[in-house]
Amino acid sequence: MAGRGRPRDAGVEARVLDAAMTEMRARGYDGMSVDRVAERAGVAKTTLYRRWPSKAELVVALIAGLRSAVPFEPSGDPRRDLTELVTGIAATLEAIPTTLVADLTAAAAREPRVGDSVRALWAERHAAVTAVIAHAQADGLLPVHADPQVLVDQFVGPLYYRLLITGEPIHPAYVRALVLSTLGPEQS
């Protein structure tokens, strides 16, 4: 049986997410209007609401896009994998406005649906990073007594701390120092 109605326009999602990012940058989460997003993207509000039933779901889609901008494909070399992950997260954080990160973080903290979705979105990535850390522990690169989840926090947390609290840059030298501080010097 043939599908009913018009087929989905593949470009709609990209236009809507671009428009939503522009709205978030300009107005923040609280000021973001789904109506303005639809208008800016050139789509009917019904089209937008069919795909993202609320502003919260639209913001989760934006966060998913930011996460996918930092691919994580473990290679079997934990030092390289963790260095590339931290470097990728740092580059993404440096490339987007701090206010956007703050608004997305605040939305996740204030709105349970956004927070739950964000945590679910990151759960798979967190599990993959934890597995790489367990591999690093087995290889003697990291202490076996350390909790892998705490080590993930030690890699990623300082980036957000610098971005949102101290305002210091997250430049490549800092990322190298962070990785070195957590992993120790490379063994020859």
ABEGO torsion letter per residue (X at the ends): XBBBEBBBBAAAAAAAAAAAAAAAAAAEAAABBAAAAAAAAGBBAAAAAAABABAAAAAAAAAAAAAAABBBBBAGBAAAAAAAAAAAAAAAAAABBAAAAAAAAAAAAABAAAAAAAAAAAAAAAAAAAAAAAAAAAAGABBAABBAAAAAAAAAAAAAAAAAAAGBBBBAAAAAAAAAAAAEBBBX
